[in-house]
């Protein structure tokens, strides 16, 4: 009986968690960057693309910490990292503000 594995599990098995985490973070930032390119706010191969690397690494660290805090599985952790990387620091801040504003109301 063979076990069906998803993309995250395969990448994890082949290259390990660190590569999976970094790939998710880079994919998230690349999705955001592509949106900016389509909106004609930046060029695809511009200087701005270099600044996405430290943001991706930082958001990967934050995503790993959030996932560890909530005890999430490896696959879910990868999704959290990609999502947080897509949002970036400002998007994550806006999300947290909304969450905390709702807590104060109720």
N, C-alpha and C positions, 0 to 999 in steps of 0.2 A: 504494500500500500504506500503510494507516494504522497507526500505532503505538498499542497499547493502553496507557493510563496509569492508574495507581492514584490514589487520593485524595491521598496525600502529594505525588506528583509534580504533580498539578493545583493543589493549594494553593501549592506551591513556585513553580510557573510564574505563577500569578495574583498572589500577594502577596509572594513571596520567602521565603527561609529563616528570617528572624527571626520572621515571623508564624507560620510553620509550627512553629517551635520553641516559641514562646509558647503556641500553641494546644494542642500536645501536652502541655506542662507543666500548663496549666490543666485539660485533660481528665483528666489523671492525678490531680490534687488533687481535682477535682470527683467523680471516682469514689470516692476515699477518703472524702471528706466525706459523700457519699450513703450509704455504708456505715455511717458513724457516726450519721447521721440515722435510718436504718432500725433500728439497734440502740437508738434512743432515748437516745443519749448526748449529742446536741445537736439544736438546732432548725436547719432548713434555712437560714432567713434570720436567723441570729443573728450576734452579734459575731465568733464564731469564724470565720465565712466570710471576713471581712476579713483574718485572719491567714494564710489560705491563699495569698494573692497573693505575699507575699515568699518563702514556702516554694517556691512554684511557680517563681518567677524564679531562686532559688538552685539548685534542683534542675535547672533547664534549663541553667544555666551548667555545673554539674557534669556533666550528661549530655553536653553538647557536648564537654567536655574528654575524657571517657572515650571517646566515639566517635572523636574525633580521634586519641587515643593508639593505638587499635586499628585505625585506618584504615577505619572502617565507611562504608558508602554512606549517602546522604541518607535513604533510606527506613528503613534499620535505625537510624540515628541518632534519627529521630523516635520509633521504638518504644522505644529505650533511654531517651529523655527521658521519655516517658509512663510507662514502668515505674518509673523512679527517682522521678518525681514522685508516683506512687501510693504507693510505699514511704515516701517522706519521709526526713528525716534519720535518725530512729531506726531505721526499717526498713532503710535502706541500711547503717547501722552494724551491725545484727544480721547482715545478709547477709555483710558483709566479715569479721566475727568468725568466722562459720561457715567461710568460704573459707580464712581464715588458720589456723584450728584444724585443718582437714583437711590443709593443707600441712605443719604441724608433725608430724602423725601419720605421714604417709607419706613 
